[in-house]
Amino acid sequence: MYGEDTRPNTQEPPELPAFGALLVDTSRADRVGEFRGVAGPRWSLRPVGGGIGWEAEPRHVRPALLIEQLRARTARLNARSRGEVL
């Protein structure tokens, strides 16, 4: 029946994180990225320390746990020590 499954959108958008905050994109296998800004209805993220960014829907993004932040930063430093990134 028409309108049977329609409900008003009462869910408020998530609060905008601080620029550079580390977030987890759950739609991309819990990939950690830095918040870079808003691109229309999506949020722009990029890998820790630089690289090619991506866009994510705010509903699929959550703040990174301390251990996730540590892993992302350590992976970046290890890659740098191996000469894989500058």
N, C-alpha and C positions, 0 to 999 in steps of 0.2 A: 504494500500500500504506500502511496506517495507520502513522504514526510514521516514515515513510521520510525526510521532510524536516525532522523536528524535531531541533533541536540545543539543548543546554542554553545558557542565556544566560550566557556567560562574560564578556561585555563589562561592565566596570565603568562606572558613571555618571561623566560628566565632573565634574571638580572644580568646586565652587561658586566663582564669581568674587566679587570684592569688590563691596560695594554701590557703585553709581555707575560701575562699570567699563564702558567702551564695548565693545559686542559687535556682531557682524554676524549678522543672521538670513538665512541662505542660502535659506530657504524663501520669503522675501519680497523677492526681487530684490536681495539683499545690502543690505538696509535696516539702518542703524546705529541702535542704541539703547542707552540706559543700563540697566544691570542694576538692578532694583528689588526683587527677592526671588523666592521660590518660591511657586507656586500649584499645589499638588498635584504632579503629575508634570511640570509645565511651569515655565518661567522667565518672569517678568514683565519686560518691557522697555518703555521709553517713549522718545519722540524726545528728542534732545539738547536740553536746556534746558526741557523740559516738553511738555505736549500729551497727547493720548489714547494710552494705552499699549496693548500687545498681549501676548499670550502666545505663547511659542515652545517647541517641543520642544528639549531640550538637545542632541540629536544634530544639529540644524540650526543650532546657534549656535557661533561661533568668536570669539576675540578680534579686535578691530578692529586692522588695521595702522595704523601711524603716519599714513600718507597718508589713510586712511579717516577717522581721528579728526579730522585737520585739515580735510578737506572738510566733515564734518558740523558742526563748530564754525563754520567760515567761512560755511556756508549759513545757519546760525542767526543769526549776526551781521549778515549782509547783509539778511536778512528783517527783522530788528529795525531796521536803519538806514532801511529803506523804510517803516517803520511798520506792517508786516504782523503783527508779534507784539510783545508787550511785553517 
